């Protein structure tokens, strides 16, 4: 290890000799001596130790252990050997240790957990802090709240605006554990957002799973200042500022999962509300086969994204999966011989071999401004996070007309309505008809749980409400009966339904003549265009989703 530290330029030969001499005389590890002498930091020693034994180094401050992993190792054992269980995958338990060669610790952990131990290296300070912060995560939120109340954590009214008091209370072990548990449980449940909402007499915690908000817990209102302050500290926000909205972000690991969290606070009449957007990088599957269960739609998307130029517009309301679709389409054409550039707000996921630009209006980096510069970077394919105004739309169209493939999102209810939206922005009809090759409308619907799916006879009134006539007998529909896998809901996960409008010569002529949406829709239907409602019914008949989900997500187009 001493040679590694020397090679990195952290210590000199003389300093290492001195440390070895003192260590031998006092029977102290050389790394500890170097830290005590001030020649190296704990992190320097841990990273050198990790290099020496070819093991990963882990910063526990950026990792929230999986509560199930914590449960496997008793606290007394963890403190005796100075270890922190991080995650369990199969029969392997990843454990952060000070000394990965401590065979007594490894053997006892193996015996207690009945797992193969996979050691990683961390510092003594971080392990000690983690032992205090994370033990107790195996309990429920309700038990954790009782523990917090027992500890007597509460701020007086005149203390709620004092930054030093807020910081002190936010750093209390029980508050740290409560917030860690709240986030880790939400990630485990597959939540996309956590809403922390003060009400008149309670602090409500809700999580959004598969697009639907569920109440997770109700906490005593007096915990609101401590919980909000802890979250603000994580997001590097001003803990004393409560009058203005604030935005921040932070990265954490929960077990073996990398979670990017976007934080937003908003003043309400009962206090600040916070929303945490959870972006699970490891859980994002950018495989086109997972977008929708309808293979003919996939075939169209695969063909259109391989065209050398033109504009593909993805449309739908917020939360309909447009960004995921855009990233997936980019993945198909992301090859070493192509220059792909995106401009996004925010950059939700980092993609290999793709140059991603973050919009920053504070310094003048807008969609339109960034797009102008991107076009000077010799791009083959450009992805625009969202077309919000005429200027961005015109530059994007110009790019599509000059030999670039442009993929972008735009907020409209359906693909046909996108044409009217562009016209309303002030885009000339001839530019729309020349540049746009394909408009994709989409929605996300919840999937039927595979573990408890079963066929049933549909109510005739529901069939009538669908607005679709079935030739011959009505097909079997499916629903989930509810099981432990889907927590009794009968639904688990989400899948996309898509309507794909390809612009041919007839539709281009209609755009030039400013034909109405209904006229364009009828012409498209004659050429095989299927609306979102029809595509949803196809997904229902295939046993992928329920009638209720399709009715909620789509409407009959008149």
Secondary structure, DSSP 4 states (H G I P E B T S, - for coil): -HHHHHHTTSS-HHHHHHHHHHHHHHT--HHHHHHHHTSS-HHHHHHHHHHHHT--B--GGGEE--HHHHHHS-HHHHHHHTEEEEEEETTEEEEEES-TT-HHHHHHHHHHH-SEEEEEE--HHHHHHHHHHHTTTTS-HHHHHHHHHHTT----GGGTT-HHHHHHHHT-HHHHHHHHHHHHHHHHTTEEEEEEEE-SS-EEEEEEETTEEEEEEEE-GGGHHHHHHHHHHHTT--TT--SS-EEEEEEEEETTEEEEEEEEEEEETTEEEEEEEEEEGGG----GGGT-S-HHHHHHHHHHTTSSSEEEEEE-STTSSHHHHHHHHHHHH--TT--EEEEESS--S--TTEEEEE-BGGGTB-HHHHHHHHTTS--SEEEES---SHHHHHHHHHHHHTT-EEEEEE--SSHHHHHHHHHHTT--HHHHHHHEEEEEEEEEEEEEPTTSEEEEPPPHHHHHHHT-PPSSSPPPEEEE---GGGTTSSEEEEEEEEEEEE--HHHHHHHHTT--HHHHHHHHHHTT---HHHHHHHHHHTTSS-HHHHHHH-----
